[in-house]
Amino acid sequence: MSITLETANEHLNAWLAAELAVTTGQSYKIGSRELTRANLMQIRERINFWRKEADTLGKKQNGSKLPSRVRRYVPID
């Protein structure tokens, strides 16, 4: 499955909206019952993931080169 820049931006915006919703009231308690909406750290991890995906796809779309990987090997006797 290939992800497009538009899809990455949609997901990023959805996760940013989720973060906003969670920060306004992550959990609440009524009597002996408690409801927790979501884990804020997991939401932030997904935001970082989709932000990187959108940046990478945006660079590919604009034609700029991605950084190449350099590997070094040391021969050992």
C-alpha positions as CSV (number, residue, x, y, z in Angstrom):
1,M,0.0,0.0,0.0
2,S,1.5,3.3,-1.0
3,I,0.7,6.3,1.1
4,T,0.1,9.7,-0.7
5,L,0.9,13.1,0.7
6,E,-2.8,13.9,1.1
7,T,-3.4,10.7,3.1
8,A,-0.5,11.5,5.4
9,N,-1.7,15.0,5.9
10,E,-5.2,13.7,6.7
11,H,-3.9,11.3,9.3
12,L,-1.7,14.0,10.8
13,N,-4.6,16.4,11.1
14,A,-6.8,13.6,12.7
15,W,-4.1,12.8,15.3
16,L,-3.6,16.5,16.0
17,A,-7.4,16.8,16.6
18,A,-7.2,13.7,18.9
19,E,-4.4,15.3,20.9
20,L,-6.5,18.4,21.3
21,A,-9.5,16.4,22.5
22,V,-7.5,14.5,25.0
23,T,-5.8,17.5,26.4
24,T,-9.1,19.1,27.2
25,G,-10.2,16.2,29.4
26,Q,-8.2,12.9,29.3
27,S,-10.2,11.2,32.0
28,Y,-13.0,11.8,34.3
29,K,-14.7,10.0,37.2
30,I,-18.3,9.7,38.1
31,G,-18.9,7.9,41.4
32,S,-16.9,4.7,41.3
33,R,-16.6,4.6,37.5
34,E,-13.7,6.2,35.6
35,L,-13.3,6.8,31.9
36,T,-10.0,7.4,30.2
37,R,-10.1,8.7,26.7
38,A,-6.7,7.7,25.3
39,N,-3.0,7.5,26.1
40,L,-1.5,10.9,25.2
41,M,2.0,9.4,24.7
42,Q,0.7,7.0,22.0
43,I,-1.1,9.9,20.3
44,R,2.2,11.9,20.2
45,E,4.1,8.9,18.8
46,R,1.5,8.7,16.0
47,I,1.8,12.5,15.4
48,N,5.6,12.2,15.0
49,F,5.2,9.2,12.7
50,W,2.7,11.0,10.4
51,R,4.7,14.2,10.5
52,K,7.8,12.4,9.3
53,E,5.8,10.6,6.6
54,A,4.3,13.9,5.3
55,D,7.7,15.5,5.3
56,T,9.3,12.6,3.4
57,L,6.5,12.5,0.9
58,G,6.5,16.3,0.5
59,K,10.3,16.2,-0.3
60,K,9.8,13.4,-2.8
61,Q,7.0,15.3,-4.5
62,N,9.0,18.5,-4.7
63,G,11.9,16.6,-6.2
64,S,14.4,17.2,-3.5
65,K,16.8,14.4,-2.7
66,L,16.5,12.5,0.5
67,P,19.6,12.1,2.6
68,S,21.5,9.0,1.5
69,R,22.8,6.4,3.9
70,V,26.5,5.9,4.4
71,R,27.8,2.7,5.8
72,R,31.3,2.0,6.9
73,Y,32.8,-1.5,7.1
74,V,35.9,-2.4,8.9
75,P,37.6,-5.6,7.9
76,I,38.6,-7.7,10.8
77,D,41.2,-10.5,10.6
